[in-house]
Amino acid sequence: MKKIKEILPYVIILPMAIVLILMSNTFPTKKVGTFWDAAVYLNVSKNLTEGQTLYKDIVDNKGPVLYFINYIGLKLGGPSLVCVIEFLFIYIALVYMYKTLQLINKNKIISLLTVGVAFICYAKCFTYGLSCETYALTFSMIAMYKCLQFYENDKFTKLQCLLIGILFGLTFFIRANLIIVFVAFGLGIAIKLIMNKRIKELFEYILFSFLGFIIVCIPIFAYLLINNCVYDFIKNVFLINTTMNKIGLIRASKLMRNMMPISYYSICLYIAVAWWNVLNKKEKYISTFCLGIITILFNSISVNIYYHYFISFLPILILAYNFIIYIIIKKLKIVGYILIIVVIILYTYKYYKLIFVFETFQPNNNVIAYIQNNTEETDRIAVIGFYDEIYYLSNRKPASRITYILSNNAFERSVQEEMVQEYIDDIRKNKPIIIVEDESTIQNIIKSNIDISKYEELKNSEYTYVQTLNNKKIYKLIK
């Protein structure tokens, strides 16, 4: 009976993870094109399985860990295994949310209710599928659990430091601005140790954590050195990302408030509570206070705020929700439990279609069908726009190592111009059989005063307009 009680919370969490993976646009039964970012990740990873080199033969601005995970899935089991891996990451993240909350309140029901509320409020954030934030969340939640154990035991073991360093490295090499938990708890624990004059201990923790980070770096840089693409990696993952136009703290806060008001105000409330506890010399709240502030700050250096970005809010959010739920139950007892369960049921019933997105659609289905019917698998195509699902679902190779052109001025003009010119040069060199042209992307490039005359010249002289499908112009090479 005791074992059943211990296992039961993990059984209850399992359906939540199943629902989230069923909602994912990357679920094999769906034909949604995997929604922008995920399509890029799958397309790049698919090209890696066909022998291309990351950052050299095919380019994106995310770290290599994400692509290596998808590469393993596609290589060993195809899209289905990629889906299984994503499910395992989601489930492990939810389990460590629960385990983390157990360190705080020791109440299994409150911990499960908190995970349930977070699940309901954030379900739609997982529909994008294969997001950087999903994988980073798993690593972050394990690290957060280990860091909170430090406040319980007042020490780290060398193995724990090594693990945290490895988790930091994996997160950093997915996307650098997702290291929120590591920065927050690193600061909090460092401040605690410095205040207690445990400097030697602090340096020991830093050393073993750094060794963990090096363990992650070794295979990554070995791959980059062997394939002679270290510069391409640094340029595309770090240098280019620094040129992205940032939305800033004020606009980011406004977008967060408008898109997820309950979450935003819950986090603000918890930041205030954490600060009050810091003033009352409760040391572990230094880390949680830093976590709240850094979560908002790090998301303000993005080009925009999208729903999947909110996944990175979950570490601080579960603490905020847990605090609110704990207060309600403490004051109202059994009525509090009933009230929270009723609110979850009513919220789910009212917003079911917004929370649980199971629709199957493919906005580029006609384009994909045309390409499959008029080209061979070995042929190259070019898609001018942000539609990597066309490459991925049609199973055709891109004519350029740059697989997409953004139409939202995400990068500084000089960087955008360099990318466009390289894209055009590749098209002129490789002569794709079909060019798929998104008119809004072309117009945005023209408005940015970027010269595309060489592309227009190539298109007018060597290609013929076929038709417009899914609001995209189709051009075919004249043989």
Secondary structure, 3 states (H helix, E strand, C coil): CHHHHHHHHHHHHHHHHHHHHHHCCCCCCCCCCCCCHHHHHHHHHHHHHCCCCECCCEECCCCHHHHHHHHHHHHHHHHHHHHHHHHHHHHHHHHHHHHHHHHHHCCHHHHHHHHHHHHHHHHHHHCCCCCHHHHHHHHHHHHHHHHHHHHHHCCCCHHHHHHHHHHHHHHHCCCHHHCHHHHHHHHHHHHHHHHCCCHHHHHHHHHHHHHHHHHHHHHHHHHHHHCCCHHHHHHHHHHHHHCECCCCHHHHHHHHHHHCHHHHHHHHHHHHHHHHHHHCCCCHHHHHHHHHHHHHHHHCCCCCCCHHHHHHHHHHHHHHHHHHHHHHHHHHCHHHHHHHHHHHHHHHHHCHHHHCCCCCCCCCHHHHHHHHHHCCCCCEEEEECCCHHHHHHHCCEECCCECCCCCCCCECHHHHHHHHHHHHHHHHHHCCCEEEEEHHHHHHHHHCCCCCHHHHHHHHHHEEEEEEECCEEEEEECC
